[in-house]
Amino acid sequence: MLSSLLSRFAEDGPAVHVAPGTVFEIGGFAITNSIFYGWITITFVILFFIWLRRRVTVKPTRGIVQFFELGIDFITNQVVGAFDDPKKGRKFAPYFVTLFFFILLNTWLGLLPVVGEGFTAHGDTPIFRPFTGDWNGTFAMALVTMLFVYTMSIKEAGGPLKFLRHFFVGSPLNPLYFFVGMLEILSDLTRVVSLSIRLFLNVAIGEMVIAVFAYMGGLAAPLTALPFTLIELGVGAIQSYIFVVLGIMYLAIAVNHSQQHDADHADAEDITDVNEPDTIKLTPERA
């Protein structure tokens, strides 16, 4: 039985396309299946949240509205709790809440039966492919997130030079501190790659696992693939949370460090003022 199963896989095996495929062109620009499905997904997300906003009431409700309200509150609390100043956390919360649900719904909608190998055109090229299952898509999200982090960090620090200062534990004129600081900057720049690859691989591997067990099931493919599809729902939620939390931490570390540096600088000035001896002006009468 095992030999027959292996020979079956060796003959053709399940079709899994990791690379995106072109489905049509607009003005000479190739539109891949992941971009096309990303457009469909973001349109659905916008319309869905417009509908959801009209269903939100002061009194808690049950059903899908309550589910998303809990998700919004959960991510908001994560953002606010990461910053020393809660007001700054509330200011950044809308971006991270939006990012969380964008990744989550893109990943979940990528599990629909019509997405991937189940619905193909142009030969073997799938018409729809999850946006988060394409490294170009996850790289774009990671790049936008880190640009947001750097922009807000520079703004809160008071300028690019003050922002760069938080990478150095001591004076950059010290060769050791300068070397360590440059390593920190290099490590910081690799976050775009690490964020994007982590999300992409988890989604792509999940696709492969579902495709393999659907292929093994034959006519019973929906039943054999169902347990792994349910697992991928949980994986999608976890990976969306990890992506967002890492972005929150990157921003919070930079902002909190800038605030602490300003506070230490202010304390140092106060100590200097206290230690300075009072000057006595002699008037002509005292002289």
Summary of the structure (lengths in Angstrom):
residues: 287
radius of gyration: 26.6
end to end distance: 113.0
largest distance: 114.6
contacts: 813
relative contact order: 0.11
helix: 74%
strand: 5%
